[in-house]
């Protein structure tokens, strides 16, 4: 078996997967619930991306995938620095008001909420909402996802009066999105 593997390797060449291939494999593993494998692949993608420069956007993309793989496995201590580094890179590359910055702020805010760090989560989610309103507009499903996370934060703290208007706004956005080109995104708001 080893001889056959060696022969196939020589016959096909000794090519390493590209950053893109590694990211795609990591995303596929994540979507299939193989989180340990996704973690390994995204970690490898970080290493590959760093060859383009430590502050390259591809590093941030790989770090975001890695942080999500950590978070779903409840590895808070590992997820947080990965999200923070991705955020730093995205802000340096895109500026303060970009969709990638908002997505990372949202994900970090959700991580903090899940671990009871409400005071840390709120400003991140509020900022993500503001950026998404600016980037996508006030009725976009991407905005609704972050509004939902902010509402969940308030509900987690028993602040239902602050959560209720957000939930009403989400309902309006979702109703307008019914029949749009993004039914899966609309379903994620349920």
C-alpha positions as CSV (number, residue, x, y, z in Angstrom):
1,X,0.0,0.0,0.0
2,X,2.8,2.4,0.9
3,X,4.6,1.6,-2.4
4,X,1.3,2.3,-4.3
5,X,0.9,5.6,-2.5
6,X,4.5,6.6,-3.3
7,X,4.0,5.7,-6.9
8,X,0.8,7.7,-7.1
9,X,2.5,10.7,-5.5
10,X,5.4,10.6,-7.9
11,X,3.0,10.1,-10.9
12,X,0.8,13.1,-9.9
13,X,3.6,15.2,-8.6
14,X,4.2,16.5,-5.1
15,X,1.9,19.4,-5.2
16,X,0.5,20.9,-2.0
17,X,-3.0,22.1,-1.9
18,X,-3.3,25.8,-2.5
19,X,-4.7,28.3,0.0
20,X,-8.0,28.3,-1.9
21,X,-8.2,24.5,-1.9
22,X,-7.4,24.3,1.8
23,X,-10.0,27.0,2.6
24,X,-12.7,25.2,0.5
25,X,-11.9,21.9,2.2
26,X,-12.1,23.6,5.6
27,X,-15.4,25.1,4.7
28,X,-16.7,21.8,3.5
29,X,-15.6,20.0,6.7
30,X,-17.2,22.7,8.8
31,X,-20.5,22.5,6.9
32,X,-20.5,18.7,7.3
33,X,-20.0,19.0,11.1
34,X,-16.4,17.7,11.0
35,X,-15.1,20.5,13.2
36,X,-11.8,19.0,14.3
37,X,-10.9,18.5,10.6
38,X,-12.1,22.0,9.8
39,X,-9.9,23.4,12.6
40,X,-6.9,21.5,11.2
41,X,-7.6,22.7,7.6
42,X,-8.2,26.4,8.6
43,X,-5.1,26.3,10.7
44,X,-3.1,25.1,7.6
45,X,-4.8,27.8,5.5
46,X,-3.6,30.4,8.0
47,X,0.0,29.2,7.5
48,X,-0.4,29.3,3.7
49,X,-2.0,32.7,3.8
50,X,0.8,34.1,5.9
51,X,3.2,33.4,3.0
52,X,1.4,36.3,1.2
53,X,2.1,38.6,4.3
54,X,1.1,38.5,7.9
55,X,-1.5,41.1,7.4
56,X,-2.9,39.8,4.1
57,X,-6.7,39.6,3.8
58,X,-6.4,35.9,3.2
59,X,-4.9,35.5,6.7
60,X,-8.0,37.2,8.1
61,X,-10.3,34.9,6.1
62,X,-8.5,31.8,7.3
63,X,-8.5,33.1,10.9
64,X,-12.2,33.7,10.7
65,X,-12.8,30.1,9.6
66,X,-10.5,28.8,12.3
67,X,-12.2,30.9,14.9
68,X,-15.6,29.6,13.9
69,X,-14.3,26.0,14.1
70,X,-13.0,26.7,17.6
71,X,-16.2,28.4,18.7
72,X,-18.5,25.6,17.6
73,X,-16.3,23.2,19.6
74,X,-16.6,25.5,22.6
75,X,-12.9,26.5,22.5
76,X,-13.5,30.0,23.6
77,X,-9.9,30.7,24.6
78,X,-8.7,29.7,21.1
79,X,-11.5,31.4,19.2
80,X,-11.2,34.9,20.8
81,X,-7.6,35.6,19.7
82,X,-8.3,34.3,16.2
83,X,-11.3,36.6,15.8
84,X,-9.3,39.6,17.3
85,X,-6.4,39.1,14.9
86,X,-8.8,38.7,11.9
87,X,-10.6,41.9,13.0
88,X,-7.3,43.8,13.2
89,X,-6.3,42.7,9.7
90,X,-9.7,43.4,8.2
91,X,-9.7,46.9,9.7
92,X,-6.2,47.6,8.4
93,X,-7.1,46.3,4.9
94,X,-10.6,47.6,4.5
95,X,-11.0,50.4,7.0
96,X,-13.5,50.5,9.9
97,X,-16.7,50.3,8.0
98,X,-16.6,47.2,5.8
99,X,-18.8,44.1,5.7
100,X,-15.9,41.8,6.8
101,X,-15.3,44.0,9.8
102,X,-19.0,43.9,10.7
103,X,-19.1,40.1,10.3
104,X,-16.1,39.6,12.5
105,X,-17.5,42.0,15.2
106,X,-20.8,40.1,15.0
107,X,-19.1,36.7,15.4
108,X,-16.9,38.0,18.3
109,X,-20.0,39.5,20.0
110,X,-21.8,36.2,19.7
111,X,-18.8,34.4,21.2
112,X,-18.8,36.8,24.1
113,X,-22.6,36.5,24.6
114,X,-22.4,32.7,24.7
115,X,-19.8,32.9,27.4
116,X,-21.7,35.4,29.5
117,X,-19.4,38.4,28.6
118,X,-22.4,40.7,28.0
119,X,-20.5,43.9,28.6
120,X,-17.9,42.9,26.0
121,X,-20.5,41.7,23.5
122,X,-22.8,44.7,23.4
123,X,-20.5,47.3,21.9
124,X,-19.3,44.9,19.2
125,X,-22.9,43.9,18.2
126,X,-24.0,47.5,18.2
127,X,-21.1,48.5,16.0
128,X,-21.7,45.6,13.7
129,X,-25.4,46.7,13.3
130,X,-24.3,50.3,12.5
131,X,-21.8,49.1,9.9
132,X,-24.3,46.7,8.3
133,X,-26.9,49.4,8.1
134,X,-24.4,51.6,6.3
135,X,-23.1,48.9,4.0
136,X,-26.2,46.9,3.2
137,X,-29.1,49.3,4.0
138,X,-31.8,49.3,6.7
139,X,-33.8,46.4,5.3
140,X,-31.1,43.8,4.4
141,X,-31.1,40.2,5.7
142,X,-27.5,40.5,6.7
143,X,-28.5,43.4,9.0
144,X,-31.3,41.3,10.4
145,X,-28.9,38.5,11.4
146,X,-26.9,40.9,13.5
147,X,-30.1,42.5,14.9
148,X,-31.1,39.0,16.0
149,X,-27.8,38.5,17.8
150,X,-28.2,41.8,19.6
151,X,-31.8,41.0,20.5
152,X,-30.6,37.6,21.9
153,X,-28.0,39.4,24.0
154,X,-30.6,41.7,25.5
155,X,-32.9,38.8,26.1
156,X,-30.1,36.9,27.8
157,X,-29.8,39.7,30.3
158,X,-33.6,40.0,30.8
159,X,-33.7,43.3,28.9
160,X,-36.8,42.4,27.0
161,X,-37.8,46.1,26.4
162,X,-34.6,46.6,24.5
163,X,-34.9,43.3,22.6
164,X,-38.6,43.8,21.5
165,X,-38.1,46.6,19.0
166,X,-35.2,44.7,17.4
167,X,-37.4,41.6,17.0
168,X,-40.2,43.7,15.4
169,X,-37.6,45.2,13.0
170,X,-36.4,41.7,12.2
171,X,-39.9,40.6,11.4
172,X,-40.4,43.5,9.0
173,X,-37.1,42.7,7.3
174,X,-38.0,39.1,7.0
175,X,-41.4,39.7,5.7
176,X,-40.0,42.0,2.9
177,X,-37.4,39.3,2.1
178,X,-40.0,36.5,1.7
179,X,-39.9,35.6,-1.9
180,X,-36.5,37.2,-2.3
181,X,-33.4,35.5,-3.8
182,X,-32.3,34.6,-0.3
183,X,-34.8,32.2,1.3
184,X,-32.1,30.3,3.2
185,X,-30.9,33.5,4.9
186,X,-34.5,34.5,5.7
187,X,-35.0,31.1,7.4
188,X,-31.9,31.6,9.6
189,X,-33.8,34.4,11.3
190,X,-36.5,32.1,12.6
